C-alpha cells in the first residue's frame, strides 16, 4: 500500500464502494425460484378467472365489464395453462445458467467501470504532468 499515491488509494476506495453497490444490485435484481413460482401462480389465477368468465358467458351471464370478456374457449385456456406449466419447468431448469449470466454481466460491468476509472485517472495525470515545467 505504501507504493500507491493518493489518487490510486482513492481509486481503490471508489472501486470497493462500487463493488458493494454492485453486490446489492445483483442480489436485488437476480431472478430466483421464488420469483418464478410466484409468476406461475399469478398466471394460473388469471387463467382460472378467465375460465370462470367463459363458463359464465356460456351460461348466459353477461360480464360485469369489458375486461372479463374472452374470445377463447375453455379448452384453449387449458392448453395455454399447459404451455405455461411447460415454460415454468423450462425456466426452472434454466435458472442456474440465467443466474450465472446475471452475476457475470454485473461483475463485468463493475470491472469495466473500475478499469475505466483507473485509465481515465492515469490519462488525466499524464496530461497534467505534460503542463508542468521541466526540472532544470
Residue pairs with C-beta under 8 A, 6 or more apart in sequence:
1 9
4 12
7 121
7 125
8 121
11 114
11 117
11 118
11 121
14 117
15 114
15 117
18 110
18 113
18 114
19 110
22 106
22 107
22 109
22 110
25 106
26 102
26 103
26 106
29 102
30 99
30 102
30 103
31 95
31 98
31 99
31 102
32 95
33 92
33 95
36 88
36 91
36 92
36 95
39 88
40 84
40 85
40 88
43 81
43 84
44 81
44 84
47 77
47 80
47 81
47 84
49 68
50 70
50 72
50 77
51 74
51 77
51 78
53 63
53 68
53 69
53 70
54 70
54 72
54 73
54 74
54 77
55 74
56 63
57 63
57 69
57 70
63 69
70 77
72 80
